[in-house]
Amino acid sequence: MSTEAVVTVLPDGSRFFPDFILSVKGRQKLDGILLVDTKRAINDDLNVIPKTNVAHQKYGRAMILKKDGSRWFTIRYSEAHDKNEEDQILRPELLAHFV
């Protein structure tokens, strides 16, 4: 068994290691890979906005998720509000087409 880490470099030079690396059937990235990172707060941590926007060179942007009650939401950066916002309720069909 081998273990690998996937890292993306943030604009300030720090490293971002997503929580999960998923292989999703039908995803149009190398090996169907989707990077996923979970957050409790989506704007309080200084690195959350860069993590929402930065893209890994092979796998693309990580899907940032936040739990609200019993539901998980995808998080998107809003340029208009200059902050992260809840976007959609997480559904399985979003995994293959996340960009």
Secondary structure, DSSP 8 states (H G I E B T S, - for coil): -------EE-TTS-EE--SEEEE-TT--SGGGEEEEEEES-SSSSTTHHHHHH-EETTTEE-EEEEEETTEEEEEEEETTTTEEEEEEE--HHHHHH--
